[in-house]
Amino acid sequence: MAMPINVTSTSNNMDTLSRNELIQFVNECLVLNYTKVEQMCSGSAYCQMLHKLWPRAVPVKKIKFNAKLEHDYIANWKVLQDAFKKLHIEKEIPIQRLVKGRFQDNFEFLQWFYKFFTINDSGETDEYDAVAVRGGQGGAAPAARAPMTKRAPAKKPTPSAAAVSPVKKSKSTENIKMLENQVSELLLAIEGLERERDFYFQKLRDIEVICQDKAGDETFSGFVDQIMEILYAVEDGFGPAEGEEEAEEEEEQEVY
């Protein structure tokens, strides 16, 4: 197995391809139908493109081609990271930034990977059947995260001045103002709760990443297992979909 040629990202040696050209490159390489750079955040496409060049370095059965959740994205990036170490590819993978699905982070990494892939592609991969390798999975791109939007409160229609007495009109105006103030207060409360939710979720994600890094260390194995059991504990109505659960069990059985 030929070792890869490492590529250093600089403004002088990087091809300035547009986002559309980069996505076209990915789609043609793997027979996909991605439409946005942000959809590369799942990591599965990078894993398969590396497998196309060095099949023995990337365990295909560990790639989650239909990944929809962030922890599945991280699992894919870990597969890619392990392959990088095995092949001595000198490139740091900013996993925590890439899985967020932001354009700039994913665009920069894809620019580098395009350069790396084209330099190392000897042309012997033309017969690579990307669809067959992934078992027909992952044809559709992972859903990009939609920004959270807030709807403005709908204003109630007020009766015309001619049909309402001055006293009733004044009272209606006061009621409308009171309701608008209440809505504004509720929106502020919701915004605060969302910030607090995101804060604690990120803390849990950081803990999960640390535990995953220590998973193979016998010194911490018991302690890590206890933490992971707490992190992955679910309550009624909050577990993964039945189909996803069965798919993961089947995949684990195939691996072992």
N, C-alpha and C positions, 0 to 999 in steps of 0.2 A: 504494500500500500504506500504510494508516494505521499510524502509529507507536504502539507500546504505551504504556499508562498504567503507570508504575512504581509498585510497592507496597513500602512499608517495613514490615518485620515489627516490630510492637510488641504488647504485651499488650492494648492498647486497641482496635486495629483488626483483630486476627486473630480469625476465627471459631473457636470451640472445638468443632470436630467430633471425634467419636470416631474411633478407628482403623478401625472397621468402616464408618463413614459415608464416610471418605476412600477406602477401597478400593472401596466401591460406586460412588463418583463416577468413579474411574478405569475400572472395569469397564464402566459404562454409556457412558462417553465413547468408549472404544476397542473395545468388545465383547471384553473379556478375561475371564479367570477367576482373577484374583489372589485370594489368600486372606490374605496378610500384608503389612504395610507394608514389611517387610524385603525383599520381592521387587522393590521399586522400585529396588533398588541397581544393576540392569543399565543403567538410564538410557534404555532404548529407549522406554518409555511416555512419558517427558517429551518426548523428541524428537518423537514422533508427535503428542502433544497440542499442541506448539508449531507443528508443521506444519499442524495442523488450523486454527489461527488465521492463520498466515502461511506458506502453502505455498512461496513462493519463497525463504524464508529458511533452510529446512531441506532438505538433499539426502537424500531418502529412501533412495537407493541406498547411502548410506554407513552407514545404521543397521543394526546387527547385531541383528535381532529375536530370533534364537535363541541369543543370547550365553549361554555357560555358564562362561566363564573370566574371571578378573579383568582380563586385558589387553583382552578384548573389551568389558567394562564401561567401562573407561577410554576406549576409542575412541568409545563412544556419548556419554559425558559430554563429550568433546572436541568432538563434533558440536554438542551443545547449547551448549557454551561459545562456539563460533564464531558460532552463531546469536544468542546473547545480545549479543555484541559488534556484530554486524551491525545488530541492532535497537535498540541502545543501551539494553538492559535492565540496570538498575543493581542487579545481584544477584551476589554472589560465590558460586561453586559449590565447596564443600569436597570435591572429587573423592576425595581420598585417604581421607577418613572415610566417604563415602557407599558406596564400592565394597566396604567391609568388611562391609556387610550388617547393621550394628547398628541396633536399633530406633530409639533416640532421635534419632540423626543423620538417618535417613531420614524419621522422623515429622515433625521440625521443618521439613525442606525441603518435604515434601509439604503441610504446613499452609500454608506460604508460597505454593506453586505453585497450590494450590486458590484462594486469595484472588486471586492474579494472574490466573488463567484466567477466573474468574467475572466479574471486573471488565472484562476485555478481550473477553469473548465477546459479540458483537453479536447472536447468534441466527441469523446467516447460515450457520452451519456444520451445520445440521440434516441436510442432504443428504450430508454427508461420509461416504463408505463406508470406514470404518477397515480392515476386513478386506481389501477390494480394494486399498487403497493399499499395504498391507504384503505383498501377494501371498499372503495366507492364512498367513503365517508368524506365529510368536509368540503363538499362541492360548493355549498353556500357559504358566503363570508360570515364571520361572527358579527353579531349586531353591534354597531357602534353605539357608544353611550350618548343618549340624548340629554342635553342640558336641562336642568330643572327650571320650569317656568311657573310663574304665579299668575293666576287669573285675577283681573281687577274685579272688585265686587260690583255686581249689577245694581244699578240705581233703579229704585222703584218709580214708576211713572206717577207724577203728581197731577192732581186734578187742576183744571184751568181756573184762573183767577175769577172769571165771570161766574162760575158755578159754586164757588166757595166763599163763605163770609170771611172778613178779615181776621176774625178770632180763630176760626178753624184753620185758615191758611197759616197763621203764625204757629199754631200748635203742630201742624204737619211738618213745617220747616224745622221746628225744634226736634221732632222725632227723627227726621231724616239725619240731622246733624249728629244726634246721639248714636244712631245706628252706624253711621260712617265712622265715628270715633271708636265704637266697639269693634268694628271690622278691622280698623287700623291696628288696634291693640292686639287682636288675635293674630294678624299677619306677622307682627313683630315677635309675638310669642312663638309662633311656628318657626320663624327664621332662627330664633335662638335655640330651639330644640334641634333643628337640623344641624346647626354648627356643633352643638354638643354631641349629637349622634355621630357625626363624621369624626370628631376628635377621638372619641372612645373606640370607634371602629378601627381607626388607624393604629391606636395603641395595641389592639388585639392582633392586627395584621403584623405589626412589628414583633410581637411575642411569637406568633406562629412561624415567622421566617427564622427567628433565632432557634426555635425548637426543631425546625426542619434541618437547619445546619448542624445541630448537635445530635440528630437522630442516630447516626452510626457510632456515636461515642459511648462506650459501655459505662463510662463514669457517670453519665447523666441519663442513661437509658430509662431507668425507673421513674425518675423525676419528670423527664420529657413526656413519657407515656401518660402520666397523670394529667399533665397540663393539656396535652392534645385531646385527651378524653373529655376534659371540661370544655375546651374550645369547640369540639365537634358535637357536643351533646345537643340534642334537639328536643323541642316540645311539640305537642300536637298542633298541627297546622303550619309548622315552620320547617319541616323536613324537606329534603330534595324530592323532586318529582319521582314517581314510581319507576318510570322508564329509565331515568338517568341512573337510579340506584342499581337496577338490574344490569345496565350496561357496564357500570363500574365493576360489579361483581364478576361478570363474564370476562372482563379485561384482566382482572387480577388472576383468575383461574388460568387464562391463557399464558400469562407471564410465568406463573409457577408450575 
